Amino acid sequence: MRKATYGRRFMWTEGGKIGLAPAAARLGDKICPLLGGQVLYVLRERGEGKWEFVGECYVHGLMDGEALGLGQEHKERVEKFILA
């Protein structure tokens, strides 16, 4: 358990889901899947359309592809992030 949680903090989403985020994660950071990625990621908005990569996270109930839901009906959910 210690190895799996080292450098992580307990978190919960606005939707009530629980998980583990990087220790550097803060209130207001965005949790999202990135195309081609295998896990969820934490991003922090830096202004002017730029985002900072904070790290990987685990959210219970969203780790088996549920977060992507990339059918045609979800096409509008795809966003572009500029990491800086």
N, C-alpha and C positions, 0 to 999 in steps of 0.2 A: 504494500500500500504506500509506503513512504517513497519508493522509487517512482511510482506512477503519479504522485502528487507533488514531488519536489519542484519548487519554482512555480507552483500553480496556486491559484486561490479559488475558493468556492464562489460561484456566481449564480444568478438567476436572471432570466430574461423578463422583458415586460409582459410576455405571454405566460409567465409562470413556470417555464422550464428551468431545470437546474443543470449545472455543469461545472467544468473546471476551465479556467482561463489563465493566461500568463500572469505572473505576479504584477507585471507592469500595466495590466488592463485597468481601465477606469470607467466610471459611470459615464455613459454617453458614447462609448466606443460602439462600433457596428460589428455584428457577427454575421458572416456571410460565407457561402461556398464560392470558390473561384473555379471557373471552368478549367478542367484538367487536373484539379486538385483532388486529393483523396480524403480530406478532412475539412472542417470549418476553420475559418480564420477570423482574427480580430483586426479590424482596421480603425484608425483614428483620423478623423477629418482634420486637415491642416489649413483649410481655406483655399479659395481660388481654385476649387475643383481638384485639389491634391489630397492624397491620403498617405498616412504612415502605416507600414506593416508592423503590427504589435506582436503577432505570433499565432500559433495554432491553438484551437480550443476544442473542448468536448462538450456537447450539449445532449443530455439524455433525451432520446426520442427523435433526434435529427441526424444520427450518424450513419444510417443505412440508405442514404440517398433521398430521404424525405425532404430535405432542405432544397434540393435542386428542382424537383417537379418540373422538368423542362419539356413539357409538351407544348403544342401550339397555343393552348389556352393560357400558358404562363409566359408567353413570349415577351410581354411588356415588363416582366420582372428582371430581365437581363439589363444590367447597368455596366458602364465602363468606369474603371477606377484608374487614376494616374497615381502610381506610387512614387513618393518623393522622400 
